[in-house]
Amino acid sequence: MFVKPNAGRLVRDPVKGTFLPETGEEVPDNSFWRRRLKDGDVQKSKSESALVPTDKTEKSKK
């Protein structure tokens, strides 16, 4: 699942030891991240790549 930290929150990835970037990151759907969601530390979001529309017709016109 893709999550972003809520405003003012720093959430450390338990595997990497680094903080979750403000832009969000794909994380495993496990008990740790579900607890972070429940506690309000993070929010589910769509990944940045999913927000960028890909239009194959535009590429073929060039």
PyMOL Python script that loads the backbone (N, CA, C, O; Angstrom):
from pymol import cmd

cmd.read_pdbstr("""\
ATOM      1  N   MET A   1       0.843  -1.167   0.000  1.00  0.00           N
ATOM      2  CA  MET A   1       0.000   0.000   0.000  1.00  0.00           C
ATOM      3  C   MET A   1       0.891   1.235   0.000  1.00  0.00           C
ATOM      4  O   MET A   1       2.035   1.181   0.451  1.00  0.00           O
ATOM      5  N   PHE A   2       0.376   2.329  -0.497  1.00  0.00           N
ATOM      6  CA  PHE A   2       1.136   3.573  -0.571  1.00  0.00           C
ATOM      7  C   PHE A   2       0.640   4.493   0.538  1.00  0.00           C
ATOM      8  O   PHE A   2      -0.556   4.769   0.628  1.00  0.00           O
ATOM      9  N   VAL A   3       1.554   4.968   1.381  1.00  0.00           N
ATOM     10  CA  VAL A   3       1.176   5.837   2.498  1.00  0.00           C
ATOM     11  C   VAL A   3       2.048   7.085   2.532  1.00  0.00           C
ATOM     12  O   VAL A   3       3.184   7.093   2.057  1.00  0.00           O
ATOM     13  N   LYS A   4       1.480   8.138   3.110  1.00  0.00           N
ATOM     14  CA  LYS A   4       2.192   9.396   3.342  1.00  0.00           C
ATOM     15  C   LYS A   4       2.057   9.737   4.815  1.00  0.00           C
ATOM     16  O   LYS A   4       1.028   9.443   5.423  1.00  0.00           O
ATOM     17  N   PRO A   5       3.085  10.357   5.405  1.00  0.00           N
ATOM     18  CA  PRO A   5       2.945  10.762   6.805  1.00  0.00           C
ATOM     19  C   PRO A   5       1.969  11.926   6.918  1.00  0.00           C
ATOM     20  O   PRO A   5       1.918  12.783   6.036  1.00  0.00           O
ATOM     21  N   ASN A   6       1.204  11.959   7.987  1.00  0.00           N
ATOM     22  CA  ASN A   6       0.316  13.088   8.243  1.00  0.00           C
ATOM     23  C   ASN A   6       1.153  14.290   8.657  1.00  0.00           C
ATOM     24  O   ASN A   6       2.292  14.141   9.100  1.00  0.00           O
ATOM     25  N   ALA A   7       0.589  15.470   8.512  1.00  0.00           N
ATOM     26  CA  ALA A   7       1.306  16.717   8.806  1.00  0.00           C
ATOM     27  C   ALA A   7       1.877  16.698  10.225  1.00  0.00           C
ATOM     28  O   ALA A   7       1.182  16.382  11.191  1.00  0.00           O
ATOM     29  N   GLY A   8       3.151  17.041  10.320  1.00  0.00           N
ATOM     30  CA  GLY A   8       3.811  17.129  11.612  1.00  0.00           C
ATOM     31  C   GLY A   8       4.277  15.803  12.185  1.00  0.00           C
ATOM     32  O   GLY A   8       4.753  15.754  13.319  1.00  0.00           O
ATOM     33  N   ARG A   9       4.147  14.731  11.420  1.00  0.00           N
ATOM     34  CA  ARG A   9       4.539  13.408  11.907  1.00  0.00           C
ATOM     35  C   ARG A   9       5.797  12.923  11.207  1.00  0.00           C
ATOM     36  O   ARG A   9       5.950  13.094   9.997  1.00  0.00           O
ATOM     37  N   LEU A  10       6.687  12.325  11.966  1.00  0.00           N
ATOM     38  CA  LEU A  10       7.847  11.631  11.429  1.00  0.00           C
ATOM     39  C   LEU A  10       7.664  10.166  11.760  1.00  0.00           C
ATOM     40  O   LEU A  10       7.539   9.795  12.927  1.00  0.00           O
ATOM     41  N   VAL A  11       7.648   9.335  10.734  1.00  0.00           N
ATOM     42  CA  VAL A  11       7.422   7.903  10.929  1.00  0.00           C
ATOM     43  C   VAL A  11       8.627   7.159  10.382  1.00  0.00           C
ATOM     44  O   VAL A  11       8.962   7.275   9.203  1.00  0.00           O
ATOM     45  N   ARG A  12       9.270   6.401  11.244  1.00  0.00           N
ATOM     46  CA  ARG A  12      10.460   5.655  10.844  1.00  0.00           C
ATOM     47  C   ARG A  12      10.056   4.287  10.294  1.00  0.00           C
ATOM     48  O   ARG A  12       9.250   3.575  10.894  1.00  0.00           O
ATOM     49  N   ASP A  13      10.627   3.935   9.147  1.00  0.00           N
ATOM     50  CA  ASP A  13      10.416   2.618   8.559  1.00  0.00           C
ATOM     51  C   ASP A  13      11.162   1.612   9.432  1.00  0.00           C
ATOM     52  O   ASP A  13      12.368   1.757   9.628  1.00  0.00           O
ATOM     53  N   PRO A  14      10.479   0.599   9.959  1.00  0.00           N
ATOM     54  CA  PRO A  14      11.139  -0.328  10.880  1.00  0.00           C
ATOM     55  C   PRO A  14      12.191  -1.211  10.217  1.00  0.00           C
ATOM     56  O   PRO A  14      13.066  -1.739  10.904  1.00  0.00           O
ATOM     57  N   VAL A  15      12.127  -1.381   8.915  1.00  0.00           N
ATOM     58  CA  VAL A  15      13.092  -2.228   8.210  1.00  0.00           C
ATOM     59  C   VAL A  15      14.309  -1.412   7.771  1.00  0.00           C
ATOM     60  O   VAL A  15      15.449  -1.810   8.012  1.00  0.00           O
ATOM     61  N   LYS A  16      14.062  -0.280   7.132  1.00  0.00           N
ATOM     62  CA  LYS A  16      15.151   0.547   6.606  1.00  0.00           C
ATOM     63  C   LYS A  16      15.796   1.419   7.667  1.00  0.00           C
ATOM     64  O   LYS A  16      16.985   1.728   7.583  1.00  0.00           O
ATOM     65  N   GLY A  17      15.014   1.819   8.669  1.00  0.00           N
ATOM     66  CA  GLY A  17      15.529   2.717   9.700  1.00  0.00           C
ATOM     67  C   GLY A  17      15.495   4.174   9.296  1.00  0.00           C
ATOM     68  O   GLY A  17      15.973   5.031  10.040  1.00  0.00           O
ATOM     69  N   THR A  18      14.934   4.475   8.125  1.00  0.00           N
ATOM     70  CA  THR A  18      14.851   5.853   7.650  1.00  0.00           C
ATOM     71  C   THR A  18      13.425   6.360   7.845  1.00  0.00           C
ATOM     72  O   THR A  18      12.487   5.581   8.022  1.00  0.00           O
ATOM     73  N   PHE A  19      13.286   7.688   7.808  1.00  0.00           N
ATOM     74  CA  PHE A  19      11.958   8.270   7.941  1.00  0.00           C
ATOM     75  C   PHE A  19      11.203   8.163   6.630  1.00  0.00           C
ATOM     76  O   PHE A  19      11.787   8.253   5.550  1.00  0.00           O
ATOM     77  N   LEU A  20       9.910   7.973   6.739  1.00  0.00           N
ATOM     78  CA  LEU A  20       9.028   7.937   5.574  1.00  0.00           C
ATOM     79  C   LEU A  20       9.060   9.313   4.921  1.00  0.00           C
ATOM     80  O   LEU A  20       8.819  10.312   5.599  1.00  0.00           O
ATOM     81  N   PRO A  21       9.352   9.396   3.611  1.00  0.00           N
ATOM     82  CA  PRO A  21       9.399  10.706   2.958  1.00  0.00           C
ATOM     83  C   PRO A  21       8.028  11.381   2.938  1.00  0.00           C
ATOM     84  O   PRO A  21       6.997  10.708   2.927  1.00  0.00           O
ATOM     85  N   GLU A  22       8.022  12.715   2.934  1.00  0.00           N
ATOM     86  CA  GLU A  22       6.766  13.473   2.898  1.00  0.00           C
ATOM     87  C   GLU A  22       5.949  13.158   1.655  1.00  0.00           C
ATOM     88  O   GLU A  22       4.722  13.254   1.673  1.00  0.00           O
ATOM     89  N   THR A  23       6.624  12.783   0.579  1.00  0.00           N
ATOM     90  CA  THR A  23       5.934  12.451  -0.668  1.00  0.00           C
ATOM     91  C   THR A  23       5.299  11.070  -0.616  1.00  0.00           C
ATOM     92  O   THR A  23       4.522  10.710  -1.501  1.00  0.00           O
ATOM     93  N   GLY A  24       5.623  10.297   0.411  1.00  0.00           N
ATOM     94  CA  GLY A  24       5.046   8.975   0.577  1.00  0.00           C
ATOM     95  C   GLY A  24       5.911   7.877   0.007  1.00  0.00           C
ATOM     96  O   GLY A  24       6.923   8.126  -0.649  1.00  0.00           O
ATOM     97  N   GLU A  25       5.488   6.652   0.273  1.00  0.00           N
ATOM     98  CA  GLU A  25       6.276   5.496  -0.150  1.00  0.00           C
ATOM     99  C   GLU A  25       5.398   4.256  -0.121  1.00  0.00           C
ATOM    100  O   GLU A  25       4.457   4.166   0.668  1.00  0.00           O
ATOM    101  N   GLU A  26       5.712   3.310  -0.981  1.00  0.00           N
ATOM    102  CA  GLU A  26       5.037   2.019  -0.999  1.00  0.00           C
ATOM    103  C   GLU A  26       5.581   1.200   0.172  1.00  0.00           C
ATOM    104  O   GLU A  26       6.791   1.028   0.312  1.00  0.00           O
ATOM    105  N   VAL A  27       4.674   0.698   1.009  1.00  0.00           N
ATOM    106  CA  VAL A  27       5.070  -0.083   2.178  1.00  0.00           C
ATOM    107  C   VAL A  27       4.263  -1.371   2.196  1.00  0.00           C
ATOM    108  O   VAL A  27       3.206  -1.449   1.570  1.00  0.00           O
ATOM    109  N   PRO A  28       4.754  -2.391   2.912  1.00  0.00           N
ATOM    110  CA  PRO A  28       3.986  -3.637   2.994  1.00  0.00           C
ATOM    111  C   PRO A  28       2.717  -3.450   3.822  1.00  0.00           C
ATOM    112  O   PRO A  28       2.683  -2.650   4.757  1.00  0.00           O
ATOM    113  N   ASP A  29       1.689  -4.190   3.469  1.00  0.00           N
ATOM    114  CA  ASP A  29       0.430  -4.141   4.211  1.00  0.00           C
ATOM    115  C   ASP A  29       0.553  -5.124   5.376  1.00  0.00           C
ATOM    116  O   ASP A  29       0.101  -6.267   5.300  1.00  0.00           O
ATOM    117  N   ASN A  30       1.179  -4.645   6.458  1.00  0.00           N
ATOM    118  CA  ASN A  30       1.369  -5.513   7.621  1.00  0.00           C
ATOM    119  C   ASN A  30       0.868  -4.810   8.888  1.00  0.00           C
ATOM    120  O   ASN A  30       0.373  -3.685   8.823  1.00  0.00           O
ATOM    121  N   SER A  31       0.997  -5.469  10.019  1.00  0.00           N
ATOM    122  CA  SER A  31       0.443  -4.938  11.266  1.00  0.00           C
ATOM    123  C   SER A  31       1.091  -3.615  11.676  1.00  0.00           C
ATOM    124  O   SER A  31       0.415  -2.753  12.237  1.00  0.00           O
ATOM    125  N   PHE A  32       2.385  -3.437  11.406  1.00  0.00           N
ATOM    126  CA  PHE A  32       3.048  -2.179  11.771  1.00  0.00           C
ATOM    127  C   PHE A  32       2.399  -1.003  11.055  1.00  0.00           C
ATOM    128  O   PHE A  32       2.028  -0.015  11.690  1.00  0.00           O
ATOM    129  N   TRP A  33       2.259  -1.103   9.733  1.00  0.00           N
ATOM    130  CA  TRP A  33       1.710   0.017   8.955  1.00  0.00           C
ATOM    131  C   TRP A  33       0.220   0.184   9.182  1.00  0.00           C
ATOM    132  O   TRP A  33      -0.281   1.307   9.111  1.00  0.00           O
ATOM    133  N   ARG A  34      -0.512  -0.897   9.454  1.00  0.00           N
ATOM    134  CA  ARG A  34      -1.931  -0.758   9.790  1.00  0.00           C
ATOM    135  C   ARG A  34      -2.108  -0.032  11.122  1.00  0.00           C
ATOM    136  O   ARG A  34      -3.053   0.739  11.290  1.00  0.00           O
ATOM    137  N   ARG A  35      -1.192  -0.281  12.078  1.00  0.00           N
ATOM    138  CA  ARG A  35      -1.244   0.460  13.351  1.00  0.00           C
ATOM    139  C   ARG A  35      -0.946   1.925  13.134  1.00  0.00           C
ATOM    140  O   ARG A  35      -1.570   2.783  13.759  1.00  0.00           O
ATOM    141  N   ARG A  36       0.013   2.233  12.245  1.00  0.00           N
ATOM    142  CA  ARG A  36       0.322   3.641  11.958  1.00  0.00           C
ATOM    143  C   ARG A  36      -0.898   4.333  11.362  1.00  0.00           C
ATOM    144  O   ARG A  36      -1.169   5.492  11.679  1.00  0.00           O
ATOM    145  N   LEU A  37      -1.638   3.632  10.499  1.00  0.00           N
ATOM    146  CA  LEU A  37      -2.875   4.183   9.930  1.00  0.00           C
ATOM    147  C   LEU A  37      -3.899   4.427  11.031  1.00  0.00           C
ATOM    148  O   LEU A  37      -4.489   5.505  11.107  1.00  0.00           O
ATOM    149  N   LYS A  38      -4.112   3.430  11.883  1.00  0.00           N
ATOM    150  CA  LYS A  38      -5.101   3.524  12.954  1.00  0.00           C
ATOM    151  C   LYS A  38      -4.757   4.648  13.928  1.00  0.00           C
ATOM    152  O   LYS A  38      -5.649   5.350  14.405  1.00  0.00           O
ATOM    153  N   ASP A  39      -3.461   4.823  14.226  1.00  0.00           N
ATOM    154  CA  ASP A  39      -3.020   5.851  15.176  1.00  0.00           C
ATOM    155  C   ASP A  39      -2.983   7.249  14.566  1.00  0.00           C
ATOM    156  O   ASP A  39      -2.781   8.230  15.282  1.00  0.00           O
ATOM    157  N   GLY A  40      -3.178   7.350  13.240  1.00  0.00           N
ATOM    158  CA  GLY A  40      -3.191   8.653  12.591  1.00  0.00           C
ATOM    159  C   GLY A  40      -1.814   9.187  12.234  1.00  0.00           C
ATOM    160  O   GLY A  40      -1.660  10.373  11.943  1.00  0.00           O
ATOM    161  N   ASP A  41      -0.812   8.312  12.255  1.00  0.00           N
ATOM    162  CA  ASP A  41       0.537   8.740  11.895  1.00  0.00           C
ATOM    163  C   ASP A  41       0.712   8.876  10.382  1.00  0.00           C
ATOM    164  O   ASP A  41       1.465   9.727   9.909  1.00  0.00           O
ATOM    165  N   VAL A  42       0.009   8.028   9.633  1.00  0.00           N
ATOM    166  CA  VAL A  42       0.091   8.050   8.175  1.00  0.00           C
ATOM    167  C   VAL A  42      -1.313   7.991   7.597  1.00  0.00           C
ATOM    168  O   VAL A  42      -2.284   7.708   8.298  1.00  0.00           O
ATOM    169  N   GLN A  43      -1.397   8.266   6.296  1.00  0.00           N
ATOM    170  CA  GLN A  43      -2.662   8.146   5.580  1.00  0.00           C
ATOM    171  C   GLN A  43      -2.413   7.415   4.274  1.00  0.00           C
ATOM    172  O   GLN A  43      -1.363   7.573   3.652  1.00  0.00           O
ATOM    173  N   LYS A  44      -3.389   6.612   3.861  1.00  0.00           N
ATOM    174  CA  LYS A  44      -3.279   5.932   2.566  1.00  0.00           C
ATOM    175  C   LYS A  44      -3.395   6.974   1.476  1.00  0.00           C
ATOM    176  O   LYS A  44      -4.138   7.946   1.603  1.00  0.00           O
ATOM    177  N   SER A  45      -2.656   6.762   0.409  1.00  0.00           N
ATOM    178  CA  SER A  45      -2.661   7.692  -0.706  1.00  0.00           C
ATOM    179  C   SER A  45      -2.414   6.913  -1.982  1.00  0.00           C
ATOM    180  O   SER A  45      -2.049   5.738  -1.951  1.00  0.00           O
ATOM    181  N   LYS A  46      -2.614   7.576  -3.090  1.00  0.00           N
ATOM    182  CA  LYS A  46      -2.242   6.985  -4.374  1.00  0.00           C
ATOM    183  C   LYS A  46      -0.800   7.351  -4.644  1.00  0.00           C
ATOM    184  O   LYS A  46      -0.357   8.444  -4.295  1.00  0.00           O
ATOM    185  N   SER A  47      -0.071   6.450  -5.261  1.00  0.00           N
ATOM    186  CA  SER A  47       1.330   6.725  -5.562  1.00  0.00           C
ATOM    187  C   SER A  47       1.436   7.856  -6.575  1.00  0.00           C
ATOM    188  O   SER A  47       0.519   8.088  -7.362  1.00  0.00           O
ATOM    189  N   GLU A  48       2.550   8.548  -6.545  1.00  0.00           N
ATOM    190  CA  GLU A  48       2.772   9.656  -7.474  1.00  0.00           C
ATOM    191  C   GLU A  48       2.673   9.180  -8.921  1.00  0.00           C
ATOM    192  O   GLU A  48       2.143   9.901  -9.768  1.00  0.00           O
ATOM    193  N   SER A  49       3.166   7.994  -9.217  1.00  0.00           N
ATOM    194  CA  SER A  49       3.109   7.495 -10.592  1.00  0.00           C
ATOM    195  C   SER A  49       1.678   7.206 -11.020  1.00  0.00           C
ATOM    196  O   SER A  49       1.364   7.294 -12.207  1.00  0.00           O
ATOM    197  N   ALA A  50       0.808   6.862 -10.081  1.00  0.00           N
ATOM    198  CA  ALA A  50      -0.593   6.599 -10.413  1.00  0.00           C
ATOM    199  C   ALA A  50      -1.342   7.894 -10.696  1.00  0.00           C
ATOM    200  O   ALA A  50      -2.381   7.873 -11.357  1.00  0.00           O
ATOM    201  N   LEU A  51      -0.832   9.019 -10.207  1.00  0.00           N
ATOM    202  CA  LEU A  51      -1.495  10.295 -10.420  1.00  0.00           C
ATOM    203  C   LEU A  51      -1.160  10.921 -11.762  1.00  0.00           C
ATOM    204  O   LEU A  51      -1.863  11.827 -12.211  1.00  0.00           O
ATOM    205  N   VAL A  52      -0.106  10.459 -12.408  1.00  0.00           N
ATOM    206  CA  VAL A  52       0.307  11.007 -13.694  1.00  0.00           C
ATOM    207  C   VAL A  52      -0.366  10.203 -14.802  1.00  0.00           C
ATOM    208  O   VAL A  52      -0.062   9.025 -14.992  1.00  0.00           O
ATOM    209  N   PRO A  53      -1.278  10.837 -15.529  1.00  0.00           N
ATOM    210  CA  PRO A  53      -1.960  10.091 -16.597  1.00  0.00           C
ATOM    211  C   PRO A  53      -1.003   9.795 -17.762  1.00  0.00           C
ATOM    212  O   PRO A  53      -0.185  10.630 -18.148  1.00  0.00           O
ATOM    213  N   THR A  54      -1.132   8.613 -18.291  1.00  0.00           N
ATOM    214  CA  THR A  54      -0.327   8.239 -19.446  1.00  0.00           C
ATOM    215  C   THR A  54      -1.257   8.161 -20.641  1.00  0.00           C
ATOM    216  O   THR A  54      -2.199   7.368 -20.649  1.00  0.00           O
ATOM    217  N   ASP A  55      -1.001   8.968 -21.636  1.00  0.00           N
ATOM    218  CA  ASP A  55      -1.843   9.005 -22.825  1.00  0.00           C
ATOM    219  C   ASP A  55      -1.005   8.554 -24.008  1.00  0.00           C
ATOM    220  O   ASP A  55      -0.177   9.315 -24.508  1.00  0.00           O
ATOM    221  N   LYS A  56      -1.208   7.340 -24.453  1.00  0.00           N
ATOM    222  CA  LYS A  56      -0.415   6.776 -25.538  1.00  0.00           C
ATOM    223  C   LYS A  56      -0.680   7.498 -26.848  1.00  0.00           C
ATOM    224  O   LYS A  56       0.185   7.506 -27.724  1.00  0.00           O
ATOM    225  N   THR A  57      -1.857   8.110 -27.007  1.00  0.00           N
ATOM    226  CA  THR A  57      -2.161   8.793 -28.265  1.00  0.00           C
ATOM    227  C   THR A  57      -1.299  10.044 -28.410  1.00  0.00           C
ATOM    228  O   THR A  57      -0.917  10.400 -29.524  1.00  0.00           O
ATOM    229  N   GLU A  58      -0.986  10.719 -27.295  1.00  0.00           N
ATOM    230  CA  GLU A  58      -0.120  11.895 -27.356  1.00  0.00           C
ATOM    231  C   GLU A  58       1.279  11.512 -27.814  1.00  0.00           C
ATOM    232  O   GLU A  58       1.893  12.237 -28.597  1.00  0.00           O
ATOM    233  N   LYS A  59       1.791  10.379 -27.335  1.00  0.00           N
ATOM    234  CA  LYS A  59       3.136   9.945 -27.715  1.00  0.00           C
ATOM    235  C   LYS A  59       3.201   9.555 -29.186  1.00  0.00           C
ATOM    236  O   LYS A  59       4.211   9.778 -29.853  1.00  0.00           O
ATOM    237  N   SER A  60       2.108   8.966 -29.688  1.00  0.00           N
ATOM    238  CA  SER A  60       2.130   8.519 -31.083  1.00  0.00           C
ATOM    239  C   SER A  60       2.017   9.683 -32.061  1.00  0.00           C
ATOM    240  O   SER A  60       2.380   9.536 -33.228  1.00  0.00           O
ATOM    241  N   LYS A  61       1.518  10.844 -31.609  1.00  0.00           N
ATOM    242  CA  LYS A  61       1.381  12.003 -32.474  1.00  0.00           C
ATOM    243  C   LYS A  61       2.706  12.696 -32.711  1.00  0.00           C
ATOM    244  O   LYS A  61       2.867  13.413 -33.698  1.00  0.00           O
ATOM    245  N   LYS A  62       3.656  12.487 -31.814  1.00  0.00           N
ATOM    246  CA  LYS A  62       4.950  13.192 -31.926  1.00  0.00           C
ATOM    247  C   LYS A  62       5.886  12.540 -32.876  1.00  0.00           C
ATOM    248  O   LYS A  62       7.004  13.020 -33.069  1.00  0.00           O
TER     249      LYS A  62
END
""", "prot")
cmd.dss("prot")
cmd.show_as("cartoon", "prot")
cmd.util.cbc("prot")
cmd.orient("prot")
